[in-house]
Amino acid sequence: MTKSALRKLVEQSVSHEVMLHLSDGRKLPIAHPDFVLIPPNGDPIETDFIVVQPDAPTAFDVIALPEVVSASAVRRPAGEADSRNPS
Protein backbone atom coordinates (compact mmCIF):
# COMPACT_ATOMS: atom_id res chain seq x y z
CA MET A 1 0.00 0.00 0.00
CA THR A 2 1.29 3.46 -0.80
CA LYS A 3 1.12 6.49 1.43
CA SER A 4 -1.35 8.12 -1.00
CA ALA A 5 -3.63 5.06 -0.95
CA LEU A 6 -3.52 5.00 2.85
CA ARG A 7 -4.52 8.68 3.04
CA LYS A 8 -7.52 8.05 0.76
CA LEU A 9 -8.57 5.06 2.82
CA VAL A 10 -8.27 6.97 6.09
CA GLU A 11 -10.42 9.77 4.66
CA GLN A 12 -13.17 7.18 4.02
CA SER A 13 -13.25 6.27 7.71
CA VAL A 14 -15.58 9.21 8.35
CA SER A 15 -18.44 7.39 6.64
CA HIS A 16 -17.12 3.82 6.34
CA GLU A 17 -15.93 1.12 8.70
CA VAL A 18 -12.31 0.77 7.60
CA MET A 19 -10.24 -2.26 8.54
CA LEU A 20 -6.56 -2.74 7.74
CA HIS A 21 -5.42 -6.35 7.36
CA LEU A 22 -1.79 -6.75 8.39
CA SER A 23 0.84 -9.27 7.29
CA ASP A 24 0.96 -10.86 10.75
CA GLY A 25 -2.77 -11.66 10.62
CA ARG A 26 -3.93 -8.77 12.79
CA LYS A 27 -6.86 -6.57 11.83
CA LEU A 28 -6.59 -2.90 12.73
CA PRO A 29 -9.76 -0.77 12.66
CA ILE A 30 -9.59 2.90 11.69
CA ALA A 31 -12.28 4.63 13.75
CA HIS A 32 -11.92 8.11 12.24
CA PRO A 33 -9.25 10.13 10.39
CA ASP A 34 -8.45 11.98 13.64
CA PHE A 35 -7.10 8.72 15.08
CA VAL A 36 -4.39 8.27 12.41
CA LEU A 37 -1.11 10.13 12.05
CA ILE A 38 0.62 9.84 8.68
CA PRO A 39 3.89 11.79 8.64
CA PRO A 40 4.06 14.27 5.76
CA ASN A 41 7.67 13.54 4.75
CA GLY A 42 9.65 10.45 3.89
CA ASP A 43 9.68 7.66 1.37
CA PRO A 44 6.10 7.21 0.07
CA ILE A 45 6.29 3.42 0.44
CA GLU A 46 8.47 2.80 3.51
CA THR A 47 6.76 5.23 5.88
CA ASP A 48 5.46 4.26 9.30
CA PHE A 49 2.13 5.61 10.47
CA ILE A 50 0.38 5.68 13.86
CA VAL A 51 -3.13 4.47 14.72
CA VAL A 52 -4.81 5.26 18.05
CA GLN A 53 -7.92 3.36 19.12
CA PRO A 54 -10.67 5.48 20.72
CA ASP A 55 -11.38 2.84 23.39
CA ALA A 56 -7.71 2.97 24.51
CA PRO A 57 -6.55 6.53 23.76
CA THR A 58 -3.25 6.12 25.61
CA ALA A 59 -2.31 3.09 23.49
CA PHE A 60 -1.27 3.22 19.87
CA ASP A 61 0.13 1.07 17.07
CA VAL A 62 3.05 2.05 14.84
CA ILE A 63 2.61 0.31 11.50
CA ALA A 64 4.91 0.19 8.48
CA LEU A 65 3.08 0.54 5.17
CA PRO A 66 4.48 -2.75 3.82
CA GLU A 67 2.72 -4.52 6.72
CA VAL A 68 -0.70 -3.62 5.25
CA VAL A 69 -1.63 -6.47 2.92
CA SER A 70 -5.23 -5.42 2.27
CA ALA A 71 -7.98 -3.17 3.53
CA SER A 72 -11.75 -3.14 3.56
CA ALA A 73 -14.26 -0.29 3.79
CA VAL A 74 -17.96 -0.83 4.43
CA ARG A 75 -20.42 2.08 4.63
CA ARG A 76 -21.68 2.70 8.15
CA PRO A 77 -25.40 2.85 8.85
CA ALA A 78 -26.85 6.40 8.84
CA GLY A 79 -26.05 8.29 12.03
CA GLU A 80 -23.25 5.97 13.14
CA ALA A 81 -20.50 8.15 11.61
CA ASP A 82 -21.26 10.96 14.06
CA SER A 83 -20.80 8.68 17.07
CA ARG A 84 -17.21 7.91 15.96
CA ASN A 85 -16.24 11.56 15.60
CA PRO A 86 -13.86 12.43 18.45
CA SER A 87 -14.65 16.16 18.38
N, C-alpha and C positions, 0 to 999 in steps of 0.2 A: 504494500500500500504506500502511496506517495503522501507527502505532507499536504499537498493540495486536495487529494481525495479525502484525507482524514478531516480537513477543515470543512469540506462540503458535507460530510457525514455528520459531523458534530453540529453543524447548523440545523440539520434535520431533526435533531433531538428535541427541539422546541415542540414539534407536533407529532413526532414519531418515537416509538420505543426503539432505541438503537442499542444493539448488542455487538460488541467486538468479540470475535472468536480468536483465541491466541494459540500459538504453536504448541504450548504445553498442555492444551486441553481446557484451560480456563475460559470462562465467559465473563466479560467485563461490561456491565451496563453503563450507558452514558445517560444520566438523568436529565441533563440540561447543559447547554453550551457553557454556562457559568461555572460548571464543575470540571472543566478541562482547560489545561494550560498547554498551549503549543508554542514553543519558543519561536520568535520571528526570524532568527538567523540560523545558519548552519546548513549542512548538506540536506537537500530536500528528501533524501531517502533514509539516511542513517541518523535521523533526529529522534531523540527521546521526547516523550510528552508525559504529562501528569494528569491523572484522573482522581478526583475526590468523590467519594460516595456520600450523599446527603445524610444517610443514616449513621455515618461514622465520620463526621467532618474533620476530626483530628487525624484520621488515617488517610493514606493516599497510595496510589500505585504509580511507579515510574515504568513506562513501557517503551520499548524500542519499536519503531515502525515495522522492522522486519518480523517482529513477533506476531503481528496481526495477519492472520491467514485468510480471514473472511469477516464479513460484517452483515448484519441484517437490520432492516428498518421497517417497522410495522406501524401504521397510523394509529394513534391513540384515539380512544372514544372521545367524543365531544365533551369539553369541560375538564378532561383529565390533564391537559397540558398546563393549565393554570395552577394546578395543585403541585406541580413539579418545579415551578418557577421559584427560585430562592429569594427573589426580591420582595 
